[in-house]
Structure formats: C-alpha cells, structure tokens
C-alpha cells in the first residue's frame, strides 16, 4: 500500500467519526484534516472536495459491511433462506456494535441524499447490498424487503439508544412490548434496538 493509500485509509477512519457525529453539512474538511494529522491542502490532494470525501466514506462503509457479511456467510452451515438472513443480520450487528460510527454514517448519508453525488452513492450502496443479500440467501423479494425494512428501523432505534428508554413506545418499536408479530421472539428481531442490516 502506498503512502497516499495509507493516508486515505487514515482520513476515512477519522472522517467516519466526524461525519457520524455531525453529518455531512455539520462537518468541515478542516476538522477532518486536523484530526487526521494532515494539512487541509494535502486532504484536497487525496479528495478534491468534501462531497468526494463523503462519497468515498459511504463506499468504504458499504465495503466494510460486505466484507463482514462475506466472512460470516463463508462459515455458515445452512443454505435455508431464513437462516441465511438471520446470519447476515447477526453479522452486521456485531460489526455495528464494534463500529457504531458506521451505522451513523449510513444514516447521515440518507439525510444528505438531496445532493446528487451522495444520492447516487447511497443508491449504489443499496443496490449492492440488496443484490448481495439476494444472491447469498436466495430469499424472496418479500423476505428481502422485510429484512431491509426491519434493518432500517433497527438502525434508527440504535441511533436513538432506544434500548435505554423505558417507555411503551420504545418497547413496542424494539419488540419488547405486547403484540409481537408472528414468529418474532423477544429481543431477536432486527428491530430490537440494536444496529441491524445496512441502510
């Protein structure tokens, strides 16, 4: 890996924390450069502008998710679609627990999707994740749609730290209240308040 590539990796790790906390609009390239220990001029040699940096970060986060899923699925023992989806969910939960900023960046990317380049990057992220899950699970469109819908809810609940909220609405959304849907166990569904499959 070249020095420039190493610097890019350092900047992306630093940028992940900054953008996760303050989003695309609230984070400056000056802040990222200072945290990465480089000059703003050098940052612009690596990424020509903030939008390019954020798009690269979205792609980096998507790659991290797929890498973790790939390693987990390689060790999976079942080819049953439901079991595969459960394996993918568990894989992302572990990654998101270790790298909570990753979940926040993906949520922040959705919020900044009014910017054409960012919108295109988010669409590409969704496209790759959906097709990856489809190929890995062979699940139906309905199951895949439900998997991602529950995952998005889980990401929002994780961002809000709903697991720490003792209130009826929080228990209902996290799956710990009454009136669970068919087949949903307490604390086991993607919407249980822990980070879930990617946005």
RONU-683655 format. One record per residue (C-alpha): residue number from 1; residue in three letters; x negated, y, z. Coordinates in nm, 4 decimals. Layout:
N
+-----+------+----------+----------+----------+
| pos | code |       c1 |       c2 |       c3 |
+-----+------+----------+----------+----------+
| NUM |  Ala |        X |        Y |        Z |
...
+-----+------+----------+----------+----------+
END
This chain:
199
+-----+------+----------+----------+----------+
| pos | code |       c1 |       c2 |       c3 |
+-----+------+----------+----------+----------+
|   1 |  Unk |   0.0000 |   0.0000 |   0.0000 |
|   2 |  Unk |  -0.1396 |   0.3402 |  -0.0993 |
|   3 |  Unk |  -0.1760 |   0.6320 |   0.1393 |
|   4 |  Unk |   0.1176 |   0.8058 |  -0.0316 |
|   5 |  Unk |   0.3342 |   0.4944 |   0.0110 |
|   6 |  Unk |   0.2381 |   0.4721 |   0.3778 |
|   7 |  Unk |   0.3256 |   0.8382 |   0.4232 |
|   8 |  Unk |   0.6614 |   0.7840 |   0.2529 |
|   9 |  Unk |   0.7370 |   0.4994 |   0.4937 |
|  10 |  Unk |   0.6406 |   0.7195 |   0.7895 |
|  11 |  Unk |   0.8567 |   1.0055 |   0.6634 |
|  12 |  Unk |   1.1546 |   0.7751 |   0.6076 |
|  13 |  Unk |   1.1288 |   0.6360 |   0.9604 |
|  14 |  Unk |   1.1090 |   0.9869 |   1.1013 |
|  15 |  Unk |   1.3847 |   1.1169 |   0.8766 |
|  16 |  Unk |   1.6140 |   0.8326 |   0.9822 |
|  17 |  Unk |   1.6127 |   0.9541 |   1.3413 |
|  18 |  Unk |   1.6582 |   1.3198 |   1.2450 |
|  19 |  Unk |   1.9377 |   1.2661 |   0.9929 |
|  20 |  Unk |   2.1120 |   1.0164 |   1.2209 |
|  21 |  Unk |   2.1342 |   1.2802 |   1.4936 |
|  22 |  Unk |   2.2259 |   1.5880 |   1.2897 |
|  23 |  Unk |   2.3353 |   1.4702 |   0.9476 |
|  24 |  Unk |   2.2362 |   1.5909 |   0.6040 |
|  25 |  Unk |   2.3440 |   1.9510 |   0.6495 |
|  26 |  Unk |   2.2076 |   1.9921 |   1.0007 |
|  27 |  Unk |   1.8572 |   1.8561 |   0.9381 |
|  28 |  Unk |   1.5772 |   2.0632 |   0.7869 |
|  29 |  Unk |   1.2764 |   1.9402 |   0.5927 |
|  30 |  Unk |   1.0589 |   2.1464 |   0.8262 |
|  31 |  Unk |   1.1839 |   1.9398 |   1.1198 |
|  32 |  Unk |   1.1169 |   1.6126 |   0.9366 |
|  33 |  Unk |   0.7691 |   1.7204 |   0.8288 |
|  34 |  Unk |   0.6704 |   1.8287 |   1.1799 |
|  35 |  Unk |   0.7978 |   1.5035 |   1.3324 |
|  36 |  Unk |   0.6088 |   1.3019 |   1.0698 |
|  37 |  Unk |   0.2887 |   1.4961 |   1.1351 |
|  38 |  Unk |   0.2548 |   1.6347 |   0.7831 |
|  39 |  Unk |   0.2919 |   1.9755 |   0.6233 |
|  40 |  Unk |   0.6129 |   2.0741 |   0.4506 |
|  41 |  Unk |   0.4125 |   2.1175 |   0.1299 |
|  42 |  Unk |   0.2993 |   1.7538 |   0.1496 |
|  43 |  Unk |   0.6529 |   1.6423 |   0.2250 |
|  44 |  Unk |   0.7631 |   1.8071 |  -0.1006 |
|  45 |  Unk |   0.4907 |   1.6164 |  -0.2841 |
|  46 |  Unk |   0.6483 |   1.2940 |  -0.1592 |
|  47 |  Unk |   1.0106 |   1.4072 |  -0.2004 |
|  48 |  Unk |   1.0775 |   1.7142 |  -0.4217 |
|  49 |  Unk |   1.3695 |   1.8387 |  -0.2094 |
|  50 |  Unk |   1.5875 |   1.7444 |   0.0878 |
|  51 |  Unk |   1.8501 |   1.5763 |  -0.1265 |
|  52 |  Unk |   1.5876 |   1.3461 |  -0.2786 |
|  53 |  Unk |   1.4643 |   1.2606 |   0.0716 |
|  54 |  Unk |   1.8145 |   1.1780 |   0.1926 |
|  55 |  Unk |   1.8919 |   0.9660 |  -0.1150 |
|  56 |  Unk |   1.5666 |   0.7740 |  -0.0591 |
|  57 |  Unk |   1.6695 |   0.7244 |   0.3035 |
|  58 |  Unk |   2.0106 |   0.5845 |   0.2030 |
|  59 |  Unk |   1.8371 |   0.3392 |  -0.0305 |
|  60 |  Unk |   1.5898 |   0.2499 |   0.2450 |
|  61 |  Unk |   1.8698 |   0.1761 |   0.4928 |
|  62 |  Unk |   2.0558 |  -0.0341 |   0.2361 |
|  63 |  Unk |   1.7378 |  -0.2316 |   0.1705 |
|  64 |  Unk |   1.6852 |  -0.2938 |   0.5433 |
|  65 |  Unk |   2.0394 |  -0.4309 |   0.5710 |
|  66 |  Unk |   1.9989 |  -0.6630 |   0.2733 |
|  67 |  Unk |   1.6602 |  -0.7857 |   0.3940 |
|  68 |  Unk |   1.8020 |  -0.8807 |   0.7330 |
|  69 |  Unk |   2.1038 |  -1.0473 |   0.5751 |
|  70 |  Unk |   1.8829 |  -1.2401 |   0.3355 |
|  71 |  Unk |   1.6645 |  -1.3803 |   0.6114 |
|  72 |  Unk |   1.9680 |  -1.4748 |   0.8180 |
|  73 |  Unk |   2.1503 |  -1.6425 |   0.5297 |
|  74 |  Unk |   1.8407 |  -1.8394 |   0.4326 |
|  75 |  Unk |   1.8682 |  -2.0134 |   0.7687 |
|  76 |  Unk |   2.2472 |  -2.0626 |   0.7544 |
|  77 |  Unk |   2.3678 |  -2.4217 |   0.7754 |
|  78 |  Unk |   2.7212 |  -2.3771 |   0.6394 |
|  79 |  Unk |   2.8450 |  -2.2658 |   0.2979 |
|  80 |  Unk |   3.2016 |  -2.2104 |   0.4158 |
|  81 |  Unk |   3.3026 |  -1.8526 |   0.3153 |
|  82 |  Unk |   3.4370 |  -1.7660 |   0.6615 |
|  83 |  Unk |   3.1210 |  -1.8967 |   0.8288 |
|  84 |  Unk |   2.9004 |  -1.7079 |   0.5848 |
|  85 |  Unk |   3.0884 |  -1.3819 |   0.6518 |
|  86 |  Unk |   3.0522 |  -1.4410 |   1.0257 |
|  87 |  Unk |   2.6791 |  -1.4981 |   0.9777 |
|  88 |  Unk |   2.6438 |  -1.1754 |   0.7791 |
|  89 |  Unk |   2.8325 |  -0.9847 |   1.0492 |
|  90 |  Unk |   2.6093 |  -1.1235 |   1.3237 |
|  91 |  Unk |   2.3003 |  -1.0410 |   1.1206 |
|  92 |  Unk |   2.3959 |  -0.6774 |   1.0773 |
|  93 |  Unk |   2.5000 |  -0.6422 |   1.4411 |
|  94 |  Unk |   2.1558 |  -0.7500 |   1.5522 |
|  95 |  Unk |   1.9900 |  -0.5096 |   1.3111 |
|  96 |  Unk |   2.2180 |  -0.2228 |   1.4121 |
|  97 |  Unk |   2.1556 |  -0.2892 |   1.7818 |
|  98 |  Unk |   1.7821 |  -0.2640 |   1.7230 |
|  99 |  Unk |   1.8130 |   0.0237 |   1.4731 |
| 100 |  Unk |   2.1226 |   0.2225 |   1.5764 |
| 101 |  Unk |   1.9989 |   0.5196 |   1.3742 |
| 102 |  Unk |   2.0522 |   0.3112 |   1.0614 |
| 103 |  Unk |   2.4268 |   0.2917 |   1.1268 |
| 104 |  Unk |   2.4416 |   0.6640 |   1.1938 |
| 105 |  Unk |   2.2582 |   0.7484 |   0.8704 |
| 106 |  Unk |   2.5060 |   0.5430 |   0.6685 |
| 107 |  Unk |   2.7945 |   0.7221 |   0.8389 |
| 108 |  Unk |   2.6285 |   1.0599 |   0.7809 |
| 109 |  Unk |   2.5844 |   0.9673 |   0.4145 |
| 110 |  Unk |   2.9606 |   0.9205 |   0.3793 |
| 111 |  Unk |   3.0104 |   1.2663 |   0.5296 |
| 112 |  Unk |   2.7751 |   1.4219 |   0.2733 |
| 113 |  Unk |   2.9222 |   1.2392 |  -0.0261 |
| 114 |  Unk |   3.0558 |   1.5664 |  -0.1698 |
| 115 |  Unk |   2.7007 |   1.6148 |  -0.3008 |
| 116 |  Unk |   2.6892 |   1.4351 |  -0.6404 |
| 117 |  Unk |   2.3488 |   1.2681 |  -0.5946 |
| 118 |  Unk |   2.4368 |   1.1496 |  -0.2445 |
| 119 |  Unk |   2.7772 |   1.0268 |  -0.3606 |
| 120 |  Unk |   2.6054 |   0.8254 |  -0.6345 |
| 121 |  Unk |   2.3628 |   0.6750 |  -0.3818 |
| 122 |  Unk |   2.6446 |   0.5792 |  -0.1438 |
| 123 |  Unk |   2.8411 |   0.4216 |  -0.4304 |
| 124 |  Unk |   2.5332 |   0.2240 |  -0.5314 |
| 125 |  Unk |   2.4891 |   0.1129 |  -0.1702 |
| 126 |  Unk |   2.8478 |  -0.0119 |  -0.1557 |
| 127 |  Unk |   2.8174 |  -0.1819 |  -0.4951 |
| 128 |  Unk |   2.5042 |  -0.3721 |  -0.3986 |
| 129 |  Unk |   2.6364 |  -0.4714 |  -0.0557 |
| 130 |  Unk |   2.9705 |  -0.5930 |  -0.1917 |
| 131 |  Unk |   2.8124 |  -0.7970 |  -0.4699 |
| 132 |  Unk |   2.5537 |  -0.9375 |  -0.2319 |
| 133 |  Unk |   2.8230 |  -1.0495 |   0.0124 |
| 134 |  Unk |   3.0367 |  -1.1847 |  -0.2738 |
| 135 |  Unk |   2.7503 |  -1.3930 |  -0.4125 |
| 136 |  Unk |   2.6401 |  -1.5150 |  -0.0697 |
| 137 |  Unk |   2.9848 |  -1.6034 |   0.0655 |
| 138 |  Unk |   3.1932 |  -1.6881 |  -0.2435 |
| 139 |  Unk |   3.4790 |  -1.5377 |  -0.0414 |
| 140 |  Unk |   3.7939 |  -1.3954 |  -0.1987 |
| 141 |  Unk |   3.8320 |  -1.0248 |  -0.2752 |
| 142 |  Unk |   4.0826 |  -1.0011 |   0.0096 |
| 143 |  Unk |   3.8407 |  -1.1515 |   0.2612 |
| 144 |  Unk |   3.5557 |  -0.9302 |   0.1428 |
| 145 |  Unk |   3.7779 |  -0.6220 |   0.1613 |
| 146 |  Unk |   3.8802 |  -0.7135 |   0.5157 |
| 147 |  Unk |   3.5175 |  -0.7789 |   0.6084 |
| 148 |  Unk |   3.4094 |  -0.4303 |   0.4987 |
| 149 |  Unk |   3.7188 |  -0.2600 |   0.6417 |
| 150 |  Unk |   3.6579 |  -0.4120 |   0.9850 |
| 151 |  Unk |   3.2905 |  -0.3306 |   0.9480 |
| 152 |  Unk |   3.3565 |   0.0372 |   0.8837 |
| 153 |  Unk |   3.5824 |   0.0549 |   1.1869 |
| 154 |  Unk |   3.3143 |  -0.1168 |   1.3931 |
| 155 |  Unk |   3.0561 |   0.1392 |   1.2822 |
| 156 |  Unk |   3.2820 |   0.4276 |   1.3831 |
| 157 |  Unk |   3.3524 |   0.2694 |   1.7213 |
| 158 |  Unk |   2.9799 |   0.2159 |   1.7738 |
| 159 |  Unk |   2.9049 |   0.5786 |   1.6843 |
| 160 |  Unk |   3.1654 |   0.6909 |   1.9393 |
| 161 |  Unk |   3.0316 |   0.4470 |   2.2022 |
| 162 |  Unk |   3.3862 |   0.3220 |   2.2481 |
| 163 |  Unk |   3.2567 |   0.0252 |   2.4478 |
| 164 |  Unk |   3.2002 |   0.2735 |   2.7323 |
| 165 |  Unk |   3.5577 |   0.4104 |   2.7153 |
| 166 |  Unk |   3.8181 |   0.2508 |   2.9417 |
| 167 |  Unk |   4.1424 |   0.3624 |   2.7776 |
| 168 |  Unk |   4.4305 |   0.1880 |   2.5966 |
| 169 |  Unk |   4.3435 |   0.3327 |   2.2548 |
| 170 |  Unk |   3.9806 |   0.2209 |   2.2878 |
| 171 |  Unk |   4.0787 |  -0.1308 |   2.3938 |
| 172 |  Unk |   4.3260 |  -0.1548 |   2.1060 |
| 173 |  Unk |   4.0770 |  -0.0485 |   1.8395 |
| 174 |  Unk |   3.7921 |  -0.2535 |   1.9832 |
| 175 |  Unk |   4.0044 |  -0.5691 |   2.0020 |
| 176 |  Unk |   4.0081 |  -0.5940 |   2.3818 |
| 177 |  Unk |   4.3706 |  -0.4874 |   2.4288 |
| 178 |  Unk |   4.7014 |  -0.6647 |   2.3768 |
| 179 |  Unk |   4.8490 |  -0.7529 |   2.0404 |
| 180 |  Unk |   4.5437 |  -0.9044 |   1.8721 |
| 181 |  Unk |   4.5896 |  -1.0066 |   1.5124 |
| 182 |  Unk |   4.5935 |  -1.3741 |   1.4113 |
| 183 |  Unk |   4.2644 |  -1.5514 |   1.4575 |
| 184 |  Unk |   4.0916 |  -1.2653 |   1.6369 |
| 185 |  Unk |   3.9131 |  -1.3592 |   1.9564 |
| 186 |  Unk |   3.8334 |  -1.1160 |   2.2341 |
| 187 |  Unk |   3.5134 |  -0.9317 |   2.1544 |
| 188 |  Unk |   3.4293 |  -1.1404 |   1.8473 |
| 189 |  Unk |   3.5680 |  -0.9433 |   1.5560 |
| 190 |  Unk |   3.3735 |  -0.6887 |   1.3505 |
| 191 |  Unk |   3.5811 |  -0.4103 |   1.5071 |
| 192 |  Unk |   3.4831 |  -0.4870 |   1.8652 |
| 193 |  Unk |   3.2991 |  -0.1612 |   1.9238 |
| 194 |  Unk |   2.9573 |  -0.2906 |   1.8245 |
| 195 |  Unk |   2.7833 |  -0.1964 |   1.4987 |
| 196 |  Unk |   2.9197 |  -0.4007 |   1.2111 |
| 197 |  Unk |   2.8649 |  -0.4537 |   0.8378 |
| 198 |  Unk |   2.7274 |  -0.1668 |   0.6321 |
| 199 |  Unk |   2.9021 |   0.1456 |   0.5052 |
+-----+------+----------+----------+----------+
END
